[in-house]
Amino acid sequence: MPDEAHPAVADARPKLLPLPKVLCRLGLSPGEIAVYSFLMYCENRTTYQCYPSYRTIGEAVGRNTVAKYVRQLEEKGLIRTERTTVTLKDGRKRNGSLLYTILPPEQAVEQFGESAQILMAVEEMSELQK
Protein backbone atom coordinates (compact mmCIF):
# COMPACT_ATOMS: atom_id res chain seq x y z
CA MET A 1 0.00 0.00 0.00
CA PRO A 2 1.49 3.43 -0.88
CA ASP A 3 2.70 5.70 1.91
CA GLU A 4 0.22 8.39 0.82
CA ALA A 5 -2.48 6.26 2.43
CA HIS A 6 -0.67 6.59 5.76
CA PRO A 7 -0.45 10.28 6.68
CA ALA A 8 1.60 9.56 9.81
CA VAL A 9 4.34 7.98 7.69
CA ALA A 10 4.24 10.78 5.12
CA ASP A 11 4.42 13.42 7.89
CA ALA A 12 7.46 11.74 9.46
CA ARG A 13 9.59 11.81 6.31
CA PRO A 14 10.90 15.38 6.68
CA LYS A 15 11.92 14.57 10.25
CA LEU A 16 14.08 11.58 9.29
CA LEU A 17 17.84 11.89 9.44
CA PRO A 18 19.56 9.51 7.03
CA LEU A 19 22.88 8.16 8.23
CA PRO A 20 25.65 7.15 5.82
CA LYS A 21 25.47 3.41 5.11
CA VAL A 22 29.24 3.09 5.45
CA LEU A 23 28.85 3.55 9.23
CA CYS A 24 27.71 -0.07 9.37
CA ARG A 25 31.21 -1.16 8.35
CA LEU A 26 32.90 0.55 11.31
CA GLY A 27 31.53 -1.52 14.17
CA LEU A 28 30.27 1.49 16.13
CA SER A 29 28.73 0.99 19.56
CA PRO A 30 25.13 2.14 20.17
CA GLY A 31 26.46 5.11 22.16
CA GLU A 32 28.78 6.16 19.34
CA ILE A 33 25.93 5.91 16.83
CA ALA A 34 23.67 7.99 19.08
CA VAL A 35 26.26 10.75 19.54
CA TYR A 36 27.22 10.75 15.84
CA SER A 37 23.55 10.93 14.85
CA PHE A 38 22.94 13.89 17.15
CA LEU A 39 25.99 15.73 15.80
CA MET A 40 24.72 15.17 12.25
CA TYR A 41 21.33 16.50 13.35
CA CYS A 42 22.96 19.67 14.71
CA GLU A 43 25.50 20.23 11.94
CA ASN A 44 25.43 23.14 9.52
CA ARG A 45 25.01 21.45 6.14
CA THR A 46 27.36 23.96 4.49
CA THR A 47 30.30 23.92 6.94
CA TYR A 48 29.68 20.41 8.41
CA GLN A 49 30.20 21.95 11.86
CA CYS A 50 28.22 22.27 15.07
CA TYR A 51 28.98 23.09 18.69
CA PRO A 52 26.57 21.47 21.17
CA SER A 53 27.85 21.06 24.72
CA TYR A 54 28.41 17.63 26.27
CA ARG A 55 25.35 18.33 28.42
CA THR A 56 23.17 19.07 25.38
CA ILE A 57 24.34 15.91 23.63
CA GLY A 58 23.79 13.86 26.79
CA GLU A 59 20.27 15.22 27.24
CA ALA A 60 19.44 14.39 23.62
CA VAL A 61 20.85 10.87 23.50
CA GLY A 62 20.33 9.87 27.14
CA ARG A 63 23.96 9.02 27.83
CA ASN A 64 26.21 10.23 30.61
CA THR A 65 29.49 9.17 28.95
CA VAL A 66 29.35 11.56 26.01
CA ALA A 67 33.03 12.54 26.32
CA LYS A 68 34.06 8.89 25.88
CA TYR A 69 31.95 8.50 22.72
CA VAL A 70 33.20 11.79 21.29
CA ARG A 71 36.79 10.65 21.84
CA GLN A 72 36.07 7.28 20.18
CA LEU A 73 34.41 8.94 17.17
CA GLU A 74 37.43 11.21 16.85
CA GLU A 75 39.83 8.24 17.06
CA LYS A 76 37.84 6.48 14.31
CA GLY A 77 38.15 9.52 12.05
CA LEU A 78 34.45 10.40 11.93
CA ILE A 79 34.71 13.79 13.63
CA ARG A 80 37.31 16.41 14.52
CA THR A 81 36.99 18.62 17.59
CA GLU A 82 38.42 22.04 18.35
CA ARG A 83 38.30 23.97 21.60
CA THR A 84 36.47 27.30 21.56
CA THR A 85 36.42 30.26 23.93
CA VAL A 86 33.65 32.59 24.92
CA THR A 87 34.23 36.23 25.89
CA LEU A 88 31.95 37.36 28.70
CA LYS A 89 30.41 40.85 28.89
CA ASP A 90 33.09 41.90 31.37
CA GLY A 91 35.83 40.82 28.94
CA ARG A 92 36.88 37.61 30.68
CA LYS A 93 37.41 34.55 28.50
CA ARG A 94 35.96 31.15 29.35
CA ASN A 95 36.10 27.77 27.69
CA GLY A 96 33.26 27.30 25.24
CA SER A 97 31.75 24.13 23.82
CA LEU A 98 33.81 22.04 21.47
CA LEU A 99 33.45 22.81 17.77
CA TYR A 100 32.69 19.53 16.00
CA THR A 101 33.45 18.97 12.33
CA ILE A 102 31.78 15.96 10.74
CA LEU A 103 34.34 14.30 8.47
CA PRO A 104 33.52 12.23 5.37
CA PRO A 105 32.71 8.73 6.68
CA GLU A 106 34.37 7.14 3.65
CA GLN A 107 37.73 8.32 5.02
CA ALA A 108 37.01 6.57 8.30
CA VAL A 109 36.17 3.35 6.45
CA GLU A 110 39.48 3.55 4.59
CA GLN A 111 41.33 4.25 7.86
CA PHE A 112 39.43 1.41 9.55
CA GLY A 113 40.33 -0.97 6.71
CA GLU A 114 44.00 -0.02 6.89
CA SER A 115 43.99 -0.48 10.68
CA ALA A 116 42.37 -3.90 10.30
CA GLN A 117 44.97 -4.91 7.71
CA ILE A 118 47.81 -3.78 9.98
CA LEU A 119 46.30 -5.66 12.92
CA MET A 120 45.96 -8.82 10.82
CA ALA A 121 49.59 -8.51 9.67
CA VAL A 122 50.80 -8.11 13.26
CA GLU A 123 48.77 -11.14 14.35
CA GLU A 124 50.20 -13.19 11.47
CA MET A 125 53.75 -12.15 12.41
CA SER A 126 53.21 -13.15 16.03
CA GLU A 127 51.81 -16.52 14.93
CA LEU A 128 54.87 -17.10 12.73
CA GLN A 129 57.22 -16.30 15.61
CA LYS A 130 55.65 -18.95 17.86
DACOR-V454795 format. One line per field, one symbol per residue. phi: phi as a letter, one per 20 degrees, with the letter a starting at -180 (. if undefined). Layout:
phi->???
//
This chain:
phi->.ffgfdgfffffgfefdfdfffffedmffgfffffffffffefffeemcbbffgffffffdmcddggffffffffeneccdcfcccefgenfdcfeffeedeegffffffffffffffffffffffffff
//
